[in-house]
Amino acid sequence: MAAGDKHISSTAIGRTEEAVGLHLTMPLKGYKTNIKPQTDLPADAFGTIGDMILGDAYRGIQEATEKLIGDAVEVTEAWARTLEYARRNWRTAEDLSTMDILAMRMFV
């Protein structure tokens, strides 16, 4: 392999898949689960008048944030599924690229 050439392996793809799950999906799921409990305010936090003005907007932002984080979880889960598919295909290609030509003729 020449200097500067890149080499991708099924192992590297698998590690990327694991990193997506560990460093993206899992924390995002935690944020989604905890967004409302961690940002909820007592009923009178804005006062009676303030709640009529700000309460609905505040709750709307909580819900929108929860949805956006949920969408991000779906995206990272899709990335992981795609990486799993790529890893399996790459592994098959690795296996086939190391097979003996005579052994391959047996499958034809």
N, C-alpha and C positions, 0 to 999 in steps of 0.2 A: 504494500500500500504506500503510495507516495505521500510525502509530507503535505499536510493540509487536507488530505482526503478525509471524508467523514465516513464513519462506519456505524450503521444502525443495526441493532440486534433485537430479537424478540424480548430479551431480558431488559434492555433499555426501555422498550415500549411498555413492558409490564411495570417497571419502576415508575414511569411517568403516570401510568394509570393509578398506581397506588398513591402517588403524591397528590394527584387530583382529589382522590377520595379523602385522604388524610388532612391535607392542607387547605382544601377548598370546600368540598361537600360537607364534611363533618362540622366544621366551624359555622358554616352558613345555616345548617340545620339547627344548631344551638342558638344562633341569633334569632332565627325565625320563631323557635319555641319560646324564647325569653323576651322578645321585643315588648309585648304588652305587659307582662308582669313587671318588667324592669322600668317601664316608662309610665305605668298607670299612676294617676294622681287621685287623691281623695275627691269625693264628689264636690266639695266646696273649695277646691284649690284655686279656682278663678273667681270665687264669690258667686252670688246669685246672678247678678247682671253679667259678670265676666264669663260665666259658663254659657249663657245664652249666646254670647258673641264668639267666644273662643273654644268652648267645649266641643262642639261638633267638628270644628276645623281640626282641633288637636286629635280627636279620635279618628278622623278621616286620614290624617297623616300617619297615625299608628297603623291603620288598616292598609294604607297604600304601601307603607314600608314593609309590612308583613308579606304582602303580595309580591312586591319586587324581590324580596329575599327568597320567597318560595319559587319564583320564576328562575332566579339564579341557581337554586338547588337543582331544579329540573335540567337546566343547561349543563351544570357540572356532572350530573348523573348521565346525561346523554354523551358528554365527552368521555366519561369512563367506559360506557358501553362501546363507543366507537373505538377507543383505544384497545379494549379487550378483543374486539373483532380484528383490528389491525394486528395485534400481537399474535393471535392464533394463525392468521393468514401468513404473517411474516415467519412464524415458526415452521409452518408447513413448507414455505419456500426454502428456509434454511435446511430442513430435513431433505427435501428433494434435491437441493443443490449439492449435497454431499453423497448422494446415492451413486453407486457404481453404474456406469452406463449399461453394462451387461445385465445387471439386476433390473434396471428400468425396462429393458427389452422384454422381460418376462411379463410385464404388465400390459404390453401392447397387444 
